Amino acid sequence: IRIMFTDFYHNILALARVMKRIEKKIADEVYRVEIEHDKFREILRQTKNDKLENTDEDAEYLRYLASQRLNSFLLKYEDLELETHIANKGLVISSYSLFEDTLLKFTKVFRHYIKCEENIEVVCKRDRGIFKYIKYLEKACGVDLANVKNGIYYNKICSWNKIRNHLVHVGDVVPDENNFLTNELNKLNISLSKNKIFLRFDNTENLLNTIDKLLSEIVESCWKFLGLEIFEIDFSF
């Protein structure tokens, strides 16, 4: 079990480091674009002041330059926003999948350890993913997870589950009439831009923290069920 969780935390910390590196790279690029834009505005201002002849042609040409430069700036900024969303979308899907896989492995090990003969497919016919494994630990293994399921992190992962499934199976677009998903996005402070989900780096960090806390709570409950000493794994990034 220690090896399994060590592997899990090595992977999730790697995802966190990737997130921080991409976040810094995009932030640096945004800063560079903004500096270039400010420099152009200053050059444009000086050009206006230095004109010896203030003709209509000069004014029109300066407006044209300003318009072209502004369009270029906006396009670059939109590209960086798209890169931010795509990077975080990949990190969110990868992090959730890692959590789901780790909980499956833990459930199998725990079931074997307590010699539970119940078939997971029979006990959890209609359940999927992490909720399937949580139900099995509860119903078949007898672990008390009531406090976990009433907690903030379980509620957050329920929202993340719906958002992750939408991203994987539907995409980024959220129709106006889909109030259910909009409410889930609002719970996690995830933005909608032109009816599209827009994931920021603080959203990904929220998911990583939720995964860490929820997994710790589940494992702690299982340890208490066995009457074993709890070992803690520090998660920080």
Disulfide bonds with the S-S distance in Angstrom:
none
